[in-house]
Amino acid sequence: HILQKVGGPQNRRRNTMLCRSLLPCKVTKAWSSRLRCSLRPTALFPRVLNARFASEEAREVSQEKAFEVVNVEGHGLSARATRDLKLGDVVLLEEPVLVVTSNDKGDEWKEQLYSKYQALPEEKQQEVWNLHDACLQKREKSLEGILFTNCIGRDQRVRFDAALCLELSRFNHSCSPNLEQSWDQEAGQVRLVAAEPVKAGEELFTHYVELRLHREERRQQLHENYGFWCDCKACSEPSEGSDRRRTEMKRLDDSIRVDQQDRLKNMDRGERSVKRVLKLFDQEGLHLLTWRKLHCLSGMEFALRRGDVTASIRWARKGYENAKLAHGEHHRDTMYLAALMKDPSSHPDFEYRTESAKNWGTWVVAMCVLFVILTVAYV
């Protein structure tokens, strides 16, 4: 996600999911890129129902709202912190006002959108209509344009999946965001937490595009898809070092994915790549917890394949700490990593490594027997 709100020169908005060429406007081009950078990947971990804990947390958050939406002259609407925030403090838990899902290749999603919109109370319809429409190829504001500009994607297995959250849509973009966004499937809520300490009065940012791109690529995507040129700190103070670090993060991530496909080769290289990419996150000042969590999980898998249980526990602990901050203590990812931290043998790679060791031992014994037979026969 990310943008400046209606009325400002940096008109706004939000991220979505898989690109399907469904909308006759420039927003369709951003359909996949917006989803990738702001959503947690589809569940890698076992389901742990946590709706009760989520509802308790929601009540706690609502008692003292962590942000307010204000109108800043020349910039439009923005969300500002109402109090000092610590790393991991929950800023927002919100259920969507509209959800549209479809695996149909036609216009079923559009019919569903209008049907659900008409079923909303009049005041909610007006709140939806007040959101920005960044479809630059349409003269009139449209419900489809509002949806694509502001929605988030949740399930990448569904052809068309869009959830519209009213309060989430008011958070602007930065290429160095101070908020972490994720979707909690069990609770049916989007979750925003502080990704770094924030002082009261400071603006709160999420992100709308892939952050591990060159500055000019990010700014071009934001201009094409949302109609503004980003002037965040990372873009207004360009640095070759920053561009180099961000593109290296993306390259290393791709390399880690390749190494994960080969269970027996490149285990040391994969773990080195994980350490390197986490170091680059620190150097660049990108504190996105979900990315860190997933890289720590990769590090744990590489360590297990090497047979280093101690290292795998250290990686699981780091992943758990990031998951707890990003998603909360009772989220399924957090609970799964907590279990791995105590007993990594529950991970499939542990069983694979054990089986590989057995196969290797069997091969060695067979070679020894064959050597003895050949020696006896020769003698």
Secondary structure, DSSP 8 states (H G I E B T S, - for coil): ---B-TTSSSB-----------SSSGGGGGHHHHHHHHS--S--S-----HHHHHHHHHHHHHS-SEEEEEETTTEEEEEESS-B-TT-EEEEE--SEEEEE--SSSHHHHHHHHHHHTS-HHHHHHHHTS----TT-SS--HHHHHHHH-B---TTSSEEEEE-TTGGG-EE-SS-SEEEEEETTTTEEEEEESS-B-TT-B-EE-SS-SSS-HHHHHHHHHHHHS----SHHHHS--HHHHHHHHHHHHHHHHHHHHHH-SSSSHHHHHHHHHHHHHHHHHHT---HHHHHHHHHHHHHHHHHHT-HHHHHHHHHHHHHHHHHHH-TTSHHHHHHHHHHH-GGGSHHHHHHHHHHHHHHHHHHHHHHHHHHHHHHH-
